Amino acid sequence: MRRLLLALLALTFTLSTMPAEAQVMPWRGFVLVEISPSITERLSNDMETRLREAFGALAPTAGEWPPYILQVRLNLARTAACVEARWYAEPTSIEIASVIADRVGLAPVVVADGIEVTVFGTGGTFKDSLQGWVAYLRANLPEWEQPR
């Protein structure tokens, strides 16, 4: 009984110290954005930073609760980005094309033709999204990790 009370107290403390924006999570998950060379060239060498800035319109980029902050990871060839975030709403291909278009100075329609978006766990939980991303990563590991 004492352990249960301590666990409940710890959970209450965690939730009370968690920022308000982290307590309301419209959708948390992983999105894969495969990017054509024509778009990649326009994102330049600082591609990861520019994508993080672009996706900042769709998810928080700073805050006190790090697991919910937008994170971008590029594959080795720099042709795809995995984006994990607590999105304001589950992102759509059109929204992603629009925010990238804003960064590269192209029309959203042009960018939409140059990217392929996969939302892992669409309409599901974070766990669903994580499982989808892990399955994808296992099948495509050489594209994301250098051999040791």
C-alpha distance (Angstrom), angle and dihedral (degrees) to the residues before:
residue distance angle dihedral
M1 . . .
R2 3.79 . .
R3 3.83 91.2 .
L4 3.79 90.2 51.3
L5 3.80 91.4 51.5
L6 3.81 91.2 48.2
A7 3.80 90.6 48.9
L8 3.81 91.8 50.0
L9 3.80 90.4 47.4
A10 3.80 91.0 50.7
L11 3.82 91.5 48.4
T12 3.80 91.4 48.4
F13 3.80 90.5 50.1
T14 3.80 91.8 48.1
L15 3.80 92.9 50.6
S16 3.79 93.3 44.6
T17 3.82 92.6 51.4
M18 3.81 93.6 43.4
P19 3.81 111.8 101.9
A20 3.79 113.3 -102.6
E21 3.80 92.0 -118.3
A22 3.82 90.3 57.2
Q23 3.80 91.8 52.8
V24 3.80 92.9 60.2
M25 3.79 107.6 57.3
P26 3.79 114.9 178.6
W27 3.83 91.1 -174.5
R28 3.78 132.2 -19.8
G29 3.76 119.3 -167.5
F30 3.78 153.7 98.1
V31 3.78 128.3 -66.4
L32 3.80 125.5 -171.5
V33 3.79 116.6 -151.7
E34 3.80 115.1 -169.7
I35 3.79 109.1 -162.1
S36 3.81 128.5 -157.0
P37 3.82 118.8 -129.3
S38 3.82 91.9 -109.1
I39 3.81 90.6 60.5
T40 3.81 93.7 38.6
E41 3.82 90.3 56.8
R42 3.80 90.8 54.1
L43 3.81 91.5 51.5
S44 3.84 89.0 58.6
N45 3.79 128.7 -160.1
D46 3.80 92.0 -45.9
M47 3.80 90.8 62.8
E48 3.81 97.3 138.2
T49 3.82 93.0 53.0
R50 3.79 93.2 45.4
L51 3.80 91.8 49.9
R52 3.82 90.5 48.1
E53 3.82 88.9 52.2
A54 3.80 91.4 47.5
F55 3.80 94.5 49.0
G56 3.80 89.0 47.5
A57 3.79 85.9 84.4
L58 3.82 88.9 62.7
A59 3.83 102.3 36.9
P60 3.82 140.1 17.7
T61 3.81 115.3 -85.5
A62 3.80 97.2 -170.3
G63 3.76 138.5 30.6
E64 3.75 146.3 115.9
W65 3.79 95.9 -86.2
P66 3.85 104.9 69.5
P67 3.82 99.6 -170.7
Y68 3.79 88.6 65.7
I69 3.79 98.2 47.5
L70 3.80 117.2 108.0
Q71 3.80 112.8 -94.7
V72 3.79 126.7 -170.6
R73 3.79 125.9 -163.6
L74 3.80 124.5 -178.4
N75 3.78 125.3 -150.4
L76 3.81 118.6 -119.2
A77 3.82 94.3 -96.6
R78 3.82 91.0 47.7
T79 3.80 90.1 -126.6
A80 3.81 97.1 115.2
A81 3.77 138.7 35.9
C82 3.77 129.2 -155.8
V83 3.78 110.3 -150.5
E84 3.79 121.2 -166.4
A85 3.78 117.9 -173.4
R86 3.73 149.2 134.2
W87 3.79 92.2 -105.4
Y88 3.81 120.4 -152.9
A89 3.83 84.2 -126.8
E90 3.78 132.3 -9.2
P91 3.83 101.9 -72.3
T92 3.76 123.1 -120.6
S93 3.80 128.9 -150.1
I94 3.80 89.6 -110.9
E95 3.81 93.1 53.8
I96 3.79 91.7 47.8
A97 3.82 92.0 48.2
S98 3.80 89.6 48.7
V99 3.81 96.1 53.1
I100 3.81 92.6 44.6
A101 3.82 89.9 47.5
D102 3.77 88.3 54.5
R103 3.83 90.1 57.2
V104 3.80 98.0 44.4
G105 3.80 99.1 39.9
L106 3.79 97.2 -119.3
A107 3.78 132.3 121.8
P108 3.82 113.6 -91.0
V109 3.82 89.5 -120.9
V110 3.82 90.6 58.4
V111 3.81 91.9 48.6
A112 3.82 91.7 45.5
D113 3.81 88.4 57.9
G114 3.81 90.0 50.9
I115 3.80 100.0 50.4
E116 3.78 137.6 60.6
V117 3.82 115.7 -153.7
T118 3.80 125.7 -159.9
V119 3.80 118.2 -175.1
F120 3.80 107.0 -161.6
G121 3.79 115.1 -141.5
T122 3.80 95.4 10.3
G123 3.78 109.8 -156.3
G124 3.79 91.6 0.4
T125 3.77 139.1 97.7
F126 3.79 130.7 -73.0
K127 3.80 87.9 -99.8
D128 3.82 90.4 56.1
S129 3.78 90.2 50.1
L130 3.81 92.9 46.7
Q131 3.81 91.5 50.2
G132 3.81 90.4 51.0
W133 3.80 92.2 49.4
V134 3.82 92.9 47.0
A135 3.82 91.2 50.0
Y136 3.81 90.0 50.3
L137 3.81 92.1 46.2
R138 3.81 92.7 50.1
A139 3.80 90.4 52.2
N140 3.81 92.8 46.7
L141 3.81 103.6 30.9
P142 3.84 96.7 131.8
E143 3.82 88.7 61.9
W144 3.82 91.4 55.6
E145 3.81 107.5 31.5
Q146 3.77 131.9 46.6
P147 3.80 115.0 -129.6
R148 3.79 114.3 -104.3
